[in-house]
Amino acid sequence: MYIEVPYPSHHVFQVSSDKISGRIKDSSDGIHSDPSNTKPIVLPPPKIEQPVLPPPKVEQPKPEVKPVQVQHCFQDDGKPLRRPRVLNADEVEKAKACQLEFGSYCLWSIEHKEVMRDAIVKKLKDQLFVARSYYPSIAKLKGKEALTRELKQNIQEHERVLSESIVDADLPPFIKKKIERMDQSISKAKSCTVDCNNVDRKLRQILHMTEDEAHFHMKQSAYLYNLGVHTMPKSHHCLNMRLTVEYFKSTPLDPDDSPAHKFNIPDHRHYVILSKNVLAASVVINSTVSSCEDTENVVFHVLTDAQNFYAMKHWFARNSYRESFVDVINYEQVIFENFPEFGTQLLYLPEEFRVFISSLERPTEKSRMEYLSVFSHSHFFIPEIFKDLKKVIILDDDVVIQRDLSFLWNLNMGDKVNGAVRLCGLKLGQLRNLLGRTMYDPQSCAWMSGVNVIDLDKWREHNVTEKYLQLLRKFGKNDDEASLRAAALPISLLSFQHLLYPLDERLTLSGLGYDYDIKEEVAQSSTSLHYNGNMKPWLELGIPDYRKYWKRFLTRDERFMDECNVSP
């Protein structure tokens, strides 16, 4: 099993039942080391843990959202859909090694790989490859000075042409004569008596150089991919700026018209969203209320940072979501003013960890990569912020709700605190070197954030926040942000030891941010969709087949979106 810490950091962990190793890559690189030095540790499949309380049977009400008309023949950009190509054994191994080093970039690159159609350019490269392999041997032969000069000249001409042309259309009109001359030179070279070992050695040398060059370009491409998935699109940045400026230009809301008095009524249905993305938060809210039968007593609390606070405020003041109410909170200001003793005052979104899981008993079985999303440090202060509330549902901002979640409010979780979907393909015992010497049940399953039912009364009764602070002092020994965020995985898993209530696995379909193999009928029938992974639906790099589920809940006819070219 192989675990990579949250993508903004560059710690890499290899986790097995015997040892754990870590290293730090330079932040200017952002790309991991050679996959030959980063091999996954395979683990036997763990036994299935029996939950303390049985999961509830989910009665799925009929969706209120009208089905979207889906074009099966074309993508969002109008290009025809391509059938997925079946990989052979060698390609599967290469893809596996690539994913260990570069993560979801490899899935994206395979999906978008283009077949080289420029036959003449390919012919030139092949000729250059062969000519270079023969040239050193020919140059050592006596009486072959003319052939040596001829080969050298043809090699230089090919190099010059290929430096100026990358497709057939760019090639000069006299290229056929150059190809014929090179063919003649290569034929002459092959007719000479040369040491085959020298030619073989040169061929291998050129092959290794070509592979190194290809790997270098792959690293560059992976770096640009990671830059793209971790950078806010220009249109979204424009939207935030326009909303912030407009907030300060607009007339303040009359206090008598403010719904603030409804924000802390315990009997209402309270949803909490941590987000720095206006559109992402609005889609979560819009999809939830569109799927809900009764929204009269529904309240959404959006926790955001100081930078995006005013943009969020103005957006949700301009847009309404049926009868529900939206409360925008500056998380950093609240923590700074009311809880100065907490050292972690910045807003952290749910953390994601890339996990590889293989089987020792079935080595031929395909390894699977999953993105495990867990609570960040900011989640553990929610009971302190909402002291008057008894129960909340926490939604990640990369979630789309497709069915009514009202049944979750009627769950009897007993003495449990966190209702979550479990990931039993990963047990805590498989992470024991990462979790340290803390007492825990090795057969306990990992769990996912996305849609979580939180009993705040039980949280306070079990002192979960105090337990978190103790674990933070143990795992967050370094002051740098990367180490702090890396500590979110063990802290989240250990803080809810024996306090986890298993939700029906049909509640959330995960993987829409990295898995290309999810079937359309499965996605359409799921209660909620979780875009965990790098390819978020608001990015151009998002998986086209899945972006449509997110886009249908975008707000329409919003002038700031039009002005900033945010396409719905």
RAMOSUL-V443068 format. One record per pair of residues at least 6 apart in sequence whose ideal C-beta (glycine too) atoms are under 7 Angstrom apart, sorted by the first residue. I is the first residue (numbers start at 1). J is the second residue. D is the distance in whole Angstrom. If there is no record, write none. Layout:
BEGIN
i:I j:J d:D
i:I j:J d:D
END
This chain:
BEGIN
i:1 j:15 d:5
i:1 j:16 d:7
i:1 j:40 d:7
i:1 j:41 d:6
i:1 j:43 d:5
i:1 j:355 d:6
i:1 j:356 d:6
i:1 j:357 d:6
i:1 j:430 d:6
i:2 j:14 d:6
i:2 j:40 d:5
i:2 j:100 d:6
i:2 j:356 d:4
i:3 j:13 d:5
i:3 j:15 d:5
i:3 j:353 d:6
i:3 j:354 d:7
i:3 j:355 d:5
i:4 j:12 d:6
i:4 j:103 d:7
i:4 j:353 d:6
i:4 j:354 d:4
i:5 j:11 d:4
i:5 j:13 d:7
i:5 j:353 d:6
i:5 j:485 d:7
i:5 j:486 d:4
i:6 j:351 d:5
i:6 j:352 d:6
i:6 j:353 d:7
i:6 j:485 d:5
i:7 j:230 d:6
i:7 j:352 d:7
i:7 j:534 d:7
i:8 j:230 d:7
i:9 j:482 d:4
i:9 j:485 d:6
i:9 j:486 d:6
i:10 j:24 d:6
i:10 j:25 d:4
i:10 j:27 d:6
i:10 j:30 d:7
i:10 j:482 d:7
i:11 j:22 d:6
i:11 j:24 d:6
i:11 j:482 d:6
i:11 j:486 d:5
i:12 j:22 d:7
i:12 j:23 d:6
i:12 j:32 d:6
i:13 j:20 d:6
i:13 j:22 d:5
i:13 j:434 d:7
i:14 j:20 d:7
i:14 j:21 d:5
i:14 j:38 d:7
i:14 j:41 d:6
i:15 j:41 d:7
i:15 j:431 d:6
i:15 j:433 d:6
i:15 j:434 d:6
i:16 j:41 d:3
i:16 j:43 d:7
i:17 j:43 d:6
i:17 j:430 d:7
i:19 j:433 d:6
i:20 j:433 d:4
i:20 j:434 d:6
i:25 j:32 d:6
i:30 j:223 d:5
i:30 j:226 d:6
i:31 j:219 d:5
i:31 j:222 d:6
i:31 j:223 d:6
i:32 j:38 d:7
i:32 j:101 d:5
i:35 j:97 d:4
i:35 j:100 d:5
i:35 j:101 d:4
i:38 j:100 d:5
i:38 j:101 d:6
i:40 j:100 d:6
i:40 j:356 d:5
i:40 j:358 d:6
i:40 j:367 d:7
i:42 j:358 d:4
i:42 j:359 d:7
i:42 j:360 d:5
i:43 j:358 d:7
i:43 j:360 d:7
i:43 j:430 d:5
i:44 j:359 d:7
i:44 j:360 d:5
i:44 j:361 d:6
i:45 j:359 d:5
i:45 j:361 d:7
i:46 j:427 d:4
i:46 j:429 d:7
i:46 j:430 d:7
i:46 j:443 d:7
i:47 j:443 d:6
i:48 j:424 d:6
i:49 j:424 d:6
i:49 j:443 d:5
i:49 j:444 d:6
i:49 j:445 d:5
i:51 j:502 d:5
i:53 j:414 d:5
i:53 j:416 d:7
i:53 j:501 d:6
i:55 j:502 d:5
i:55 j:503 d:6
i:55 j:504 d:5
i:56 j:411 d:6
i:56 j:504 d:7
i:58 j:407 d:7
i:58 j:504 d:5
i:58 j:506 d:6
i:58 j:507 d:7
i:59 j:407 d:6
i:60 j:403 d:6
i:60 j:527 d:7
i:61 j:403 d:6
i:61 j:404 d:5
i:63 j:291 d:6
i:63 j:402 d:6
i:63 j:403 d:6
i:64 j:290 d:7
i:64 j:291 d:6
i:65 j:290 d:5
i:65 j:291 d:6
i:65 j:402 d:7
i:68 j:548 d:6
i:68 j:552 d:5
i:70 j:548 d:7
i:73 j:80 d:6
i:73 j:81 d:6
i:74 j:80 d:6
i:74 j:81 d:7
i:75 j:81 d:6
i:75 j:544 d:4
i:76 j:544 d:5
i:76 j:547 d:6
i:87 j:95 d:6
i:95 j:106 d:6
i:95 j:110 d:6
i:96 j:367 d:6
i:98 j:106 d:4
i:99 j:106 d:5
i:99 j:369 d:6
i:100 j:356 d:7
i:102 j:222 d:4
i:103 j:354 d:5
i:103 j:534 d:7
i:104 j:514 d:4
i:104 j:533 d:6
i:104 j:534 d:5
i:104 j:535 d:6
i:105 j:222 d:4
i:105 j:225 d:5
i:105 j:226 d:7
i:107 j:514 d:6
i:107 j:516 d:6
i:108 j:225 d:6
i:108 j:535 d:7
i:108 j:541 d:7
i:109 j:221 d:7
i:111 j:516 d:6
i:116 j:122 d:6
i:118 j:167 d:5
i:118 j:168 d:4
i:119 j:168 d:7
i:120 j:168 d:5
i:120 j:171 d:6
i:120 j:175 d:7
i:121 j:165 d:7
i:121 j:166 d:7
i:121 j:167 d:6
i:121 j:168 d:6
i:123 j:179 d:6
i:124 j:158 d:6
i:124 j:161 d:7
i:124 j:162 d:6
i:124 j:179 d:7
i:125 j:162 d:7
i:127 j:158 d:6
i:127 j:179 d:7
i:127 j:182 d:5
i:127 j:186 d:7
i:128 j:155 d:7
i:128 j:158 d:5
i:128 j:159 d:7
i:129 j:206 d:6
i:130 j:186 d:6
i:131 j:151 d:6
i:131 j:154 d:6
i:131 j:155 d:5
i:131 j:182 d:6
i:131 j:185 d:7
i:131 j:186 d:6
i:132 j:155 d:6
i:132 j:206 d:6
i:133 j:199 d:6
i:133 j:202 d:4
i:133 j:203 d:5
i:133 j:206 d:6
i:134 j:186 d:7
i:134 j:189 d:4
i:134 j:199 d:6
i:135 j:151 d:5
i:135 j:152 d:7
i:135 j:155 d:7
i:136 j:198 d:7
i:136 j:202 d:6
i:137 j:194 d:4
i:137 j:195 d:6
i:137 j:198 d:5
i:137 j:199 d:6
i:138 j:144 d:6
i:138 j:147 d:6
i:138 j:148 d:5
i:138 j:151 d:6
i:138 j:189 d:5
i:138 j:192 d:6
i:138 j:194 d:7
i:139 j:148 d:5
i:141 j:192 d:6
i:144 j:192 d:7
i:147 j:188 d:6
i:147 j:189 d:7
i:150 j:185 d:5
i:151 j:185 d:5
i:151 j:189 d:6
i:154 j:181 d:6
i:154 j:182 d:5
i:154 j:185 d:5
i:157 j:178 d:6
i:158 j:182 d:7
i:161 j:171 d:7
i:161 j:172 d:7
i:161 j:175 d:7
i:161 j:178 d:7
i:165 j:171 d:5
i:228 j:541 d:5
i:229 j:534 d:4
i:229 j:535 d:6
i:229 j:539 d:6
i:229 j:541 d:6
i:233 j:539 d:7
i:235 j:564 d:5
i:235 j:565 d:5
i:235 j:566 d:5
i:236 j:279 d:7
i:236 j:566 d:7
i:238 j:564 d:4
i:239 j:278 d:6
i:239 j:560 d:6
i:239 j:561 d:6
i:239 j:564 d:5
i:239 j:566 d:6
i:240 j:278 d:6
i:240 j:308 d:6
i:240 j:311 d:4
i:242 j:560 d:5
i:242 j:563 d:6
i:242 j:564 d:6
i:243 j:278 d:7
i:243 j:311 d:4
i:243 j:314 d:5
i:243 j:315 d:6
i:243 j:560 d:6
i:244 j:310 d:5
i:244 j:311 d:5
i:246 j:314 d:6
i:247 j:310 d:4
i:247 j:313 d:6
i:247 j:314 d:4
i:250 j:314 d:7
i:253 j:317 d:7
i:259 j:325 d:5
i:262 j:268 d:7
i:262 j:299 d:6
i:262 j:325 d:6
i:263 j:299 d:6
i:263 j:325 d:7
i:263 j:327 d:5
i:264 j:388 d:4
i:264 j:389 d:7
i:266 j:388 d:6
i:266 j:389 d:6
i:266 j:390 d:5
i:268 j:297 d:4
i:268 j:299 d:5
i:269 j:297 d:6
i:269 j:298 d:5
i:269 j:299 d:7
i:269 j:409 d:6
i:270 j:299 d:5
i:270 j:301 d:6
i:270 j:389 d:6
i:270 j:392 d:5
i:271 j:288 d:7
i:271 j:300 d:5
i:271 j:301 d:7
i:271 j:392 d:7
i:271 j:393 d:5
i:271 j:395 d:6
i:272 j:301 d:5
i:272 j:303 d:7
i:272 j:382 d:6
i:272 j:392 d:5
i:272 j:394 d:5
i:273 j:281 d:5
i:273 j:284 d:6
i:273 j:300 d:6
i:273 j:302 d:5
i:273 j:395 d:5
i:273 j:397 d:6
i:274 j:303 d:5
i:274 j:347 d:7
i:274 j:349 d:6
i:274 j:378 d:6
i:274 j:397 d:7
i:275 j:281 d:4
i:275 j:302 d:6
i:275 j:304 d:6
i:275 j:397 d:4
i:276 j:304 d:6
i:276 j:305 d:6
i:276 j:308 d:5
i:276 j:349 d:7
i:277 j:397 d:6
i:277 j:538 d:7
i:278 j:308 d:7
i:278 j:311 d:6
i:278 j:312 d:6
i:278 j:315 d:5
i:279 j:538 d:6
i:279 j:554 d:7
i:280 j:397 d:4
i:280 j:398 d:7
i:280 j:538 d:6
i:281 j:302 d:5
i:281 j:312 d:7
i:281 j:397 d:5
i:282 j:315 d:7
i:282 j:319 d:7
i:282 j:555 d:6
i:283 j:400 d:7
i:283 j:550 d:6
i:283 j:553 d:5
i:283 j:554 d:6
i:284 j:395 d:5
i:284 j:397 d:6
i:284 j:399 d:6
i:285 j:300 d:5
i:285 j:321 d:5
i:285 j:326 d:7
i:286 j:321 d:6
i:286 j:553 d:4
i:286 j:555 d:7
i:287 j:400 d:5
i:287 j:401 d:4
i:287 j:553 d:4
i:288 j:401 d:4
i:288 j:405 d:7
i:289 j:295 d:5
i:289 j:298 d:7
i:289 j:321 d:5
i:289 j:322 d:5
i:289 j:324 d:5
i:290 j:553 d:7
i:291 j:401 d:5
i:291 j:402 d:6
i:291 j:403 d:6
i:291 j:404 d:5
i:292 j:298 d:7
i:292 j:404 d:5
i:292 j:406 d:7
i:293 j:404 d:6
i:293 j:406 d:7
i:295 j:322 d:4
i:295 j:323 d:5
i:295 j:324 d:5
i:296 j:323 d:5
i:298 j:324 d:4
i:299 j:324 d:7
i:299 j:325 d:5
i:299 j:327 d:6
i:300 j:324 d:6
i:300 j:326 d:5
i:300 j:327 d:7
i:301 j:327 d:5
i:301 j:329 d:6
i:302 j:312 d:6
i:302 j:326 d:6
i:302 j:327 d:7
i:302 j:328 d:5
i:302 j:329 d:7
i:303 j:329 d:5
i:303 j:331 d:4
i:303 j:347 d:7
i:304 j:312 d:5
i:304 j:328 d:7
i:304 j:330 d:7
i:304 j:331 d:6
i:304 j:347 d:7
i:305 j:331 d:6
i:305 j:332 d:5
i:305 j:347 d:4
i:306 j:330 d:6
i:306 j:332 d:5
i:306 j:333 d:6
i:309 j:328 d:7
i:309 j:330 d:4
i:312 j:328 d:5
i:313 j:328 d:5
i:316 j:326 d:4
i:316 j:328 d:6
i:319 j:555 d:6
i:331 j:347 d:5
i:331 j:378 d:6
i:332 j:345 d:6
i:332 j:346 d:6
i:332 j:347 d:6
i:334 j:385 d:6
i:335 j:342 d:6
i:335 j:345 d:5
i:335 j:381 d:6
i:336 j:345 d:5
i:339 j:381 d:7
i:339 j:384 d:6
i:342 j:381 d:7
i:344 j:377 d:5
i:347 j:378 d:5
i:348 j:376 d:4
i:348 j:377 d:5
i:348 j:378 d:5
i:348 j:485 d:7
i:349 j:376 d:6
i:350 j:373 d:5
i:350 j:374 d:7
i:350 j:375 d:6
i:350 j:376 d:6
i:350 j:396 d:5
i:350 j:449 d:5
i:351 j:373 d:7
i:351 j:374 d:6
i:351 j:376 d:5
i:351 j:485 d:6
i:351 j:488 d:4
i:351 j:489 d:7
i:352 j:371 d:5
i:352 j:372 d:7
i:352 j:373 d:5
i:352 j:532 d:6
i:353 j:372 d:5
i:353 j:489 d:5
i:354 j:369 d:7
i:354 j:371 d:6
i:355 j:370 d:5
i:355 j:372 d:5
i:355 j:426 d:6
i:356 j:367 d:6
i:356 j:369 d:5
i:357 j:367 d:7
i:357 j:368 d:6
i:357 j:370 d:7
i:357 j:425 d:5
i:357 j:426 d:6
i:358 j:367 d:4
i:359 j:365 d:5
i:371 j:513 d:7
i:371 j:514 d:6
i:371 j:532 d:5
i:371 j:533 d:5
i:372 j:423 d:6
i:372 j:426 d:7
i:372 j:446 d:6
i:372 j:448 d:7
i:373 j:396 d:7
i:373 j:448 d:6
i:373 j:449 d:5
i:373 j:450 d:6
i:373 j:532 d:5
i:374 j:449 d:6
i:374 j:488 d:6
i:374 j:489 d:6
i:374 j:492 d:4
i:374 j:493 d:7
i:375 j:449 d:6
i:375 j:492 d:5
i:376 j:488 d:6
i:377 j:488 d:6
i:379 j:394 d:7
i:380 j:465 d:5
i:380 j:468 d:4
i:381 j:465 d:7
i:382 j:392 d:7
i:383 j:456 d:5
i:383 j:459 d:5
i:383 j:460 d:6
i:383 j:465 d:6
i:384 j:465 d:7
i:386 j:392 d:7
i:386 j:456 d:7
i:389 j:456 d:6
i:390 j:456 d:6
i:390 j:457 d:5
i:391 j:454 d:7
i:391 j:455 d:6
i:391 j:456 d:6
i:392 j:454 d:5
i:392 j:456 d:6
i:393 j:405 d:7
i:393 j:408 d:6
i:393 j:451 d:7
i:393 j:452 d:7
i:393 j:453 d:6
i:394 j:452 d:5
i:394 j:454 d:6
i:395 j:451 d:6
i:396 j:449 d:6
i:396 j:450 d:5
i:396 j:530 d:7
i:398 j:513 d:7
i:398 j:530 d:7
i:398 j:531 d:4
i:398 j:532 d:7
i:398 j:536 d:6
i:399 j:450 d:5
i:399 j:451 d:6
i:399 j:528 d:6
i:399 j:529 d:7
i:399 j:530 d:5
i:400 j:528 d:7
i:400 j:529 d:4
i:400 j:549 d:5
i:400 j:550 d:6
i:400 j:553 d:7
i:401 j:528 d:5
i:402 j:526 d:6
i:402 j:527 d:6
i:402 j:528 d:6
i:402 j:529 d:7
i:403 j:527 d:4
i:408 j:453 d:5
i:411 j:419 d:6
i:411 j:453 d:6
i:413 j:419 d:6
i:413 j:455 d:6
i:413 j:501 d:4
i:415 j:458 d:6
i:416 j:458 d:7
i:416 j:499 d:6
i:416 j:500 d:6
i:416 j:501 d:4
i:417 j:454 d:7
i:417 j:455 d:6
i:417 j:458 d:5
i:417 j:459 d:5
i:417 j:462 d:6
i:417 j:464 d:6
i:417 j:496 d:6
i:417 j:499 d:4
i:418 j:452 d:6
i:418 j:454 d:6
i:418 j:496 d:5
i:418 j:499 d:6
i:418 j:500 d:5
i:418 j:501 d:7
i:419 j:452 d:6
i:419 j:453 d:3
i:419 j:501 d:4
i:419 j:503 d:5
i:420 j:447 d:4
i:420 j:448 d:6
i:420 j:452 d:5
i:420 j:500 d:6
i:420 j:503 d:6
i:421 j:447 d:7
i:421 j:448 d:5
i:421 j:503 d:5
i:421 j:505 d:6
i:421 j:507 d:6
i:421 j:508 d:5
i:422 j:445 d:4
i:422 j:447 d:5
i:422 j:502 d:5
i:423 j:445 d:6
i:423 j:446 d:5
i:423 j:447 d:6
i:423 j:448 d:6
i:424 j:445 d:4
i:426 j:446 d:4
i:427 j:442 d:6
i:427 j:443 d:6
i:427 j:444 d:7
i:427 j:445 d:6
i:428 j:435 d:6
i:428 j:440 d:5
i:428 j:441 d:7
i:428 j:442 d:6
i:428 j:444 d:5
i:428 j:493 d:6
i:429 j:442 d:3
i:429 j:443 d:6
i:432 j:442 d:7
i:434 j:490 d:6
i:435 j:490 d:5
i:435 j:494 d:6
i:436 j:474 d:7
i:438 j:494 d:6
i:440 j:494 d:6
i:440 j:497 d:6
i:441 j:497 d:7
i:444 j:497 d:7
i:446 j:493 d:6
i:447 j:500 d:6
i:448 j:510 d:6
i:450 j:508 d:5
i:450 j:510 d:7
i:450 j:530 d:4
i:450 j:532 d:7
i:451 j:507 d:6
i:451 j:508 d:5
i:451 j:528 d:5
i:462 j:499 d:6
i:464 j:495 d:6
i:467 j:495 d:5
i:468 j:491 d:6
i:468 j:495 d:5
i:471 j:491 d:5
i:471 j:494 d:6
i:471 j:495 d:6
i:472 j:487 d:7
i:472 j:491 d:6
i:475 j:487 d:4
i:475 j:490 d:5
i:475 j:491 d:6
i:476 j:483 d:7
i:476 j:484 d:5
i:476 j:487 d:5
i:506 j:527 d:6
i:507 j:527 d:5
i:507 j:528 d:6
i:508 j:527 d:7
i:508 j:528 d:5
i:508 j:530 d:5
i:509 j:522 d:7
i:509 j:523 d:6
i:509 j:526 d:4
i:509 j:529 d:5
i:509 j:530 d:7
i:510 j:530 d:4
i:510 j:532 d:5
i:511 j:518 d:6
i:511 j:532 d:7
i:511 j:533 d:7
i:512 j:518 d:6
i:512 j:529 d:5
i:512 j:530 d:7
i:512 j:531 d:4
i:512 j:543 d:7
i:512 j:546 d:5
i:513 j:531 d:4
i:513 j:532 d:5
i:513 j:533 d:3
i:513 j:534 d:6
i:513 j:535 d:5
i:513 j:536 d:6
i:514 j:533 d:3
i:514 j:534 d:6
i:514 j:535 d:6
i:516 j:543 d:6
i:523 j:529 d:6
i:523 j:546 d:7
i:523 j:549 d:6
i:529 j:549 d:6
i:531 j:537 d:5
i:535 j:541 d:5
i:535 j:542 d:5
i:535 j:543 d:5
i:536 j:542 d:6
i:537 j:546 d:7
i:537 j:547 d:5
i:537 j:550 d:4
i:551 j:568 d:6
i:554 j:568 d:4
i:556 j:568 d:6
END
